[in-house]
Amino acid sequence: MPGFFSEKLLKFSTRSDENSSCTEDDSKGKMSMTENQTELNARIEANLPLVKHVVFQVAVHFPRHVDREDLARAGALGLVEAARRYDDSRGVPFERFAAQRIRGAILDSVRAADWAPRSVRLLARRLESTEQHLATQLGRVPNVDEMAEELGVTRQELSKLQDRLFRSVVLALDHETSDDSDEDLTLVDILKDRSVVEPLEELETRELHAYLRDAVGLLPERQRFVIVGYFLEGRTSQELARFLGVTESRISQLRSEALRNLKLGIEAQYSNDEPDELPVGRVAKRQAAYVEGIGGASEWKSRLTRWDTQYDVPEEPLLPVISVRS
């Protein structure tokens, strides 16, 4: 795992521990400070890979939420302590002696950081071993009734035991929930309430709706009639054509022009690019004036303080409500 372990981390832990501790007496007596420190550093640096090896062995017994870097730091301190306390006159290889110290330091670190009582951890191991035993026998994952029967408890009692176990696990919100490197999911992504609108998203929607209202209001009269009649009042192209005295194809053309103007006008409000030169031609000047008009039609405070659950429908229809017969 990238970033899971590095020799720099171990060396930093080694130096920090050396600076905060004093040299202890060993069975051979005191050596000179310089010689003792040189030998100690050489022994620690030569056995740095041993810490990584022990961490990998121990980590398989811990849940995924246990930080492997924390295990590595604890193991590094265990290696430093092992180097200080090692007595080669006893005939025990340093690697074997250090491995036990490293493992012990890691276990002590995990226990110190675990707020759940030991009984809960024993319960977790019992439930896990029972599930594995039944899975081996049945060839599948056991259900709740089979687990309860094997443990000699009722379904309700098993549920209470599992609740105790689940409550003992504390995870950070940025904890990754997937082993797939392509799917970077954290608890925040899973626990997010999709039915609740985030404040930033709500403000952005308010602003967009306000720009849309202003942009529709500033459209040329015929384009505005078509947009409001077609999208807000539910009129058909035939009704709009009869009212304006044009063909249905002209209504389609007006609708396309209006939508293009709306898109241009609203997108320009979110662009920070200043035009390099002044617009040339009647159409370009009219479009520039339309864009500028949308930006100045309302203040930013009024755009953010108004919230619509849907687009406004005028109280008085722009088109008369009549029955159109073909």
C-alpha positions as CSV (number, residue, x, y, z in Angstrom):
1,M,0.0,0.0,0.0
2,P,1.6,3.3,-1.1
3,G,2.4,5.5,1.9
4,F,1.8,2.6,4.3
5,F,5.4,2.4,5.5
6,S,8.6,4.2,4.9
7,E,12.0,4.1,6.3
8,K,12.0,7.8,6.8
9,L,9.0,7.4,9.2
10,L,10.9,4.8,11.2
11,K,14.1,6.9,11.3
12,F,12.1,9.9,12.5
13,S,10.5,7.8,15.2
14,T,13.9,6.4,16.1
15,R,15.5,9.8,16.4
16,S,12.6,11.3,18.4
17,D,12.7,8.4,20.8
18,E,16.5,8.6,21.2
19,N,16.3,12.3,21.9
20,S,13.7,11.8,24.7
21,S,15.2,8.8,26.5
22,C,18.4,8.2,28.4
23,T,20.8,5.3,28.0
24,E,20.2,2.3,30.2
25,D,22.7,0.1,31.9
26,D,23.1,-3.4,30.3
27,S,24.7,-6.5,31.6
28,K,28.1,-5.6,30.0
29,G,28.3,-2.2,31.7
30,K,28.3,1.2,30.1
31,M,30.1,1.8,26.8
32,S,31.2,5.2,25.8
33,M,28.4,7.4,24.5
34,T,29.7,7.7,21.0
35,E,30.3,4.0,20.5
36,N,27.0,3.0,22.0
37,Q,25.0,5.4,19.9
38,T,26.8,4.4,16.7
39,E,26.2,0.7,17.3
40,L,22.6,1.3,18.3
41,N,21.8,3.3,15.1
42,A,23.5,0.7,12.9
43,R,21.4,-2.1,14.5
44,I,18.1,-0.2,14.2
45,E,18.7,0.8,10.5
46,A,19.8,-2.7,9.6
47,N,16.5,-4.1,10.9
48,L,14.1,-1.6,9.6
49,P,12.6,-4.1,7.1
50,L,11.7,-6.4,10.1
51,V,9.2,-3.8,11.3
52,K,7.5,-3.8,7.9
53,H,7.4,-7.6,8.0
54,V,5.9,-7.8,11.5
55,V,3.3,-5.1,10.6
56,F,2.1,-7.1,7.7
57,Q,1.8,-10.2,9.8
58,V,-0.1,-8.5,12.6
59,A,-2.3,-6.3,10.4
60,V,-4.3,-9.2,9.0
61,H,-5.8,-9.8,12.4
62,F,-7.2,-6.2,12.7
63,P,-10.2,-4.6,11.0
64,R,-9.5,-2.4,7.9
65,H,-10.2,0.8,9.8
66,V,-7.1,0.3,11.9
67,D,-4.5,2.7,10.4
68,R,-1.5,0.7,9.2
69,E,0.8,3.8,9.5
70,D,-0.1,3.9,13.2
71,L,1.0,0.3,13.5
72,A,4.3,1.1,11.7
73,R,5.0,3.9,14.1
74,A,4.4,1.7,17.1
75,G,6.6,-1.0,15.6
76,A,9.4,1.5,15.0
77,L,9.4,2.4,18.7
78,G,9.4,-1.3,19.6
79,L,12.5,-1.8,17.4
80,V,14.3,1.1,19.2
81,E,13.4,-0.4,22.6
82,A,14.6,-3.8,21.4
83,A,17.9,-2.4,20.2
84,R,18.5,-0.8,23.6
85,R,17.6,-3.8,25.7
86,Y,19.2,-6.5,23.6
87,D,21.9,-8.6,25.3
88,D,23.8,-10.8,22.9
89,S,25.4,-12.8,25.7
90,R,22.1,-14.7,26.1
91,G,22.5,-16.3,22.7
92,V,19.2,-15.1,21.3
93,P,19.4,-13.7,17.7
94,F,18.5,-10.1,17.6
95,E,15.9,-10.6,14.9
96,R,13.9,-13.0,17.0
97,F,14.2,-10.8,20.1
98,A,13.3,-7.6,18.1
99,A,10.3,-9.3,16.4
100,Q,8.7,-10.1,19.8
101,R,9.3,-6.5,21.0
102,I,7.9,-5.0,17.8
103,R,4.8,-7.2,17.9
104,G,4.3,-6.4,21.6
105,A,4.6,-2.7,21.0
106,I,2.0,-2.8,18.2
107,L,-0.5,-4.8,20.3
108,D,0.0,-2.4,23.2
109,S,-0.6,0.6,20.9
110,V,-3.8,-0.9,19.5
111,R,-5.1,-1.8,23.0
112,A,-4.4,1.7,24.3
113,A,-6.2,3.3,21.4
114,D,-9.2,0.9,21.7
115,W,-11.9,2.3,24.0
116,A,-14.1,-0.8,23.8
117,P,-13.7,-3.3,26.8
118,R,-11.9,-6.6,26.3
119,S,-15.1,-8.5,26.6
120,V,-16.4,-6.9,23.4
121,R,-13.3,-7.9,21.5
122,L,-13.6,-11.5,22.8
123,L,-17.2,-11.5,21.6
124,A,-16.2,-10.3,18.2
125,R,-13.7,-13.1,17.8
126,R,-16.3,-15.6,19.0
127,L,-18.9,-14.5,16.5
128,E,-16.3,-14.4,13.7
129,S,-15.0,-17.9,14.5
130,T,-18.6,-19.3,14.7
131,E,-19.5,-17.7,11.3
132,Q,-16.4,-19.2,9.7
133,H,-17.1,-22.6,11.2
134,L,-20.6,-22.6,9.9
135,A,-19.6,-21.3,6.5
136,T,-17.1,-24.2,6.2
137,Q,-19.8,-26.7,7.1
138,L,-22.6,-25.3,5.0
139,G,-20.6,-24.0,2.1
140,R,-22.3,-20.6,2.3
141,V,-22.7,-17.7,4.7
142,P,-24.9,-18.8,7.6
143,N,-28.2,-16.9,8.3
144,V,-29.2,-15.4,11.7
145,D,-31.1,-18.5,12.9
146,E,-28.2,-20.8,12.2
147,M,-25.8,-18.5,14.0
148,A,-28.1,-18.2,17.0
149,E,-28.6,-22.0,17.2
150,E,-24.8,-22.6,17.0
151,L,-24.2,-20.0,19.8
152,G,-27.1,-21.3,21.9
153,V,-28.9,-18.0,22.0
154,T,-32.1,-16.6,20.6
155,R,-32.4,-14.3,17.6
156,Q,-33.1,-11.3,19.9
157,E,-30.0,-12.1,22.1
158,L,-27.8,-12.5,19.0
159,S,-29.1,-9.1,17.7
160,K,-28.1,-7.5,21.0
161,L,-24.7,-9.0,20.9
162,Q,-24.2,-7.7,17.4
163,D,-25.4,-4.3,18.4
164,R,-22.7,-4.2,21.2
165,L,-20.1,-5.2,18.6
166,F,-21.1,-2.6,16.0
167,R,-21.2,0.2,18.6
168,S,-17.6,-0.6,19.6
169,V,-16.3,0.4,16.1
170,V,-15.5,4.1,15.7
171,L,-14.7,5.2,12.2
172,A,-13.6,8.6,10.8
173,L,-15.8,10.2,8.2
174,D,-13.0,10.1,5.6
175,H,-12.5,6.3,6.1
176,E,-12.4,4.6,2.8
177,T,-15.1,1.9,2.5
178,S,-13.9,0.2,-0.7
179,D,-10.7,-1.7,-1.5
180,D,-11.1,-0.8,-5.2
181,S,-8.6,2.0,-6.0
182,D,-10.9,3.1,-8.9
183,E,-13.8,3.7,-6.5
184,D,-12.8,6.2,-3.9
185,L,-15.8,6.0,-1.6
186,T,-15.7,7.3,2.0
187,L,-18.2,7.2,4.8
188,V,-19.3,10.7,3.9
189,D,-20.3,9.5,0.4
190,I,-22.4,6.6,1.9
191,L,-24.0,8.5,4.8
192,K,-24.9,11.5,2.8
193,D,-28.7,12.2,2.8
194,R,-29.6,12.5,-0.9
195,S,-33.0,13.9,0.0
196,V,-31.4,17.0,1.6
197,V,-30.1,19.9,-0.5
198,E,-26.7,21.1,0.5
199,P,-26.5,24.8,1.3
200,L,-24.1,25.6,-1.6
201,E,-26.3,23.7,-4.0
202,E,-29.4,25.5,-2.8
203,L,-27.8,28.9,-3.3
204,E,-26.5,28.0,-6.7
205,T,-30.0,26.9,-7.7
206,R,-31.6,30.1,-6.4
207,E,-29.1,32.1,-8.4
208,L,-29.8,30.1,-11.6
209,H,-33.5,30.4,-11.2
210,A,-33.2,34.2,-10.7
211,Y,-31.0,34.5,-13.9
212,L,-33.6,32.4,-15.8
213,R,-36.5,34.7,-14.7
214,D,-34.6,37.8,-15.7
215,A,-33.5,36.2,-19.0
216,V,-37.0,35.2,-19.9
217,G,-38.3,38.7,-19.0
218,L,-35.8,40.4,-21.3
219,L,-36.4,38.2,-24.3
220,P,-38.0,39.8,-27.4
221,E,-41.8,39.9,-27.0
222,R,-42.6,37.1,-29.4
223,Q,-39.8,34.8,-28.1
224,R,-41.0,35.5,-24.5
225,F,-44.6,34.6,-25.5
226,V,-43.5,31.3,-27.0
227,I,-41.3,30.3,-24.0
228,V,-43.9,31.2,-21.4
229,G,-46.8,29.7,-23.4
230,Y,-45.0,26.5,-24.3
231,F,-43.0,25.7,-21.2
232,L,-45.0,27.3,-18.4
233,E,-48.6,27.4,-19.5
234,G,-48.5,24.2,-21.4
235,R,-49.7,25.6,-24.7
236,T,-49.2,23.6,-28.0
237,S,-47.4,25.0,-31.0
238,Q,-50.8,25.1,-32.8
239,E,-52.3,27.3,-30.1
240,L,-49.3,29.6,-30.2
241,A,-49.3,29.8,-34.0
242,R,-53.1,30.7,-34.0
243,F,-52.6,33.4,-31.4
244,L,-49.5,35.0,-33.0
245,G,-50.9,34.6,-36.6
246,V,-47.9,32.6,-37.8
247,T,-47.2,29.1,-38.9
248,E,-46.2,26.2,-36.5
249,S,-42.7,26.1,-38.2
250,R,-42.3,29.8,-37.3
251,I,-43.2,28.9,-33.7
252,S,-40.5,26.2,-33.7
253,Q,-38.0,28.7,-35.1
254,L,-38.9,31.3,-32.4
255,R,-38.6,28.7,-29.7
256,S,-35.1,27.6,-30.9
257,E,-34.0,31.3,-31.1
258,A,-35.3,31.9,-27.6
259,L,-33.6,28.9,-26.1
260,R,-30.3,29.9,-27.8
261,N,-30.6,33.4,-26.4
262,L,-31.4,32.0,-22.9
263,K,-28.4,29.7,-23.0
264,L,-26.1,32.5,-24.2
265,G,-27.3,35.0,-21.7
266,I,-27.2,32.7,-18.6
267,E,-23.8,31.2,-19.5
268,A,-22.3,34.6,-19.8
269,Q,-23.2,35.4,-16.2
270,Y,-20.9,32.6,-15.0
271,S,-18.0,33.5,-17.4
272,N,-15.2,35.7,-16.2
273,D,-13.8,36.3,-19.7
274,E,-14.0,39.9,-20.9
275,P,-14.6,40.4,-24.6
276,D,-11.4,41.3,-26.4
277,E,-13.2,43.8,-28.6
278,L,-16.6,45.6,-28.9
279,P,-19.4,43.8,-30.7
280,V,-19.7,44.6,-34.3
281,G,-23.0,44.4,-36.2
282,R,-26.6,44.8,-35.1
283,V,-27.1,41.2,-34.0
284,A,-23.9,41.1,-31.9
285,K,-24.8,44.4,-30.3
286,R,-28.3,43.2,-29.5
287,Q,-26.9,40.0,-27.9
288,A,-24.3,42.0,-25.9
289,A,-27.1,44.3,-24.6
290,Y,-29.2,41.3,-23.7
291,V,-26.4,39.7,-21.7
292,E,-25.6,42.9,-19.9
293,G,-29.3,43.4,-19.2
294,I,-29.6,40.0,-17.4
295,G,-26.6,40.8,-15.2
296,G,-28.1,44.1,-14.1
297,A,-31.8,43.1,-13.9
298,S,-31.5,42.2,-10.2
299,E,-29.0,42.5,-7.3
300,W,-27.1,39.4,-6.1
301,K,-28.8,39.5,-2.7
302,S,-32.3,39.3,-4.2
303,R,-31.1,36.4,-6.4
304,L,-30.0,34.4,-3.4
305,T,-32.8,35.2,-1.0
306,R,-35.6,33.9,-3.2
307,W,-36.3,30.2,-3.4
308,D,-38.6,28.6,-5.9
309,T,-39.7,25.0,-5.7
310,Q,-40.7,25.3,-9.3
311,Y,-40.5,28.0,-12.0
312,D,-43.0,30.8,-11.7
313,V,-46.2,30.6,-13.6
314,P,-47.8,34.1,-14.2
315,E,-51.0,34.6,-12.3
316,E,-52.5,36.1,-15.5
317,P,-51.7,34.0,-18.5
318,L,-49.9,35.8,-21.3
319,L,-52.1,34.1,-23.8
320,P,-56.0,34.0,-23.6
321,V,-57.4,30.7,-22.5
322,I,-59.5,29.7,-25.5
323,S,-60.5,26.5,-27.1
324,V,-58.6,25.9,-30.3
325,R,-60.2,23.7,-32.9
326,S,-58.3,22.4,-35.8
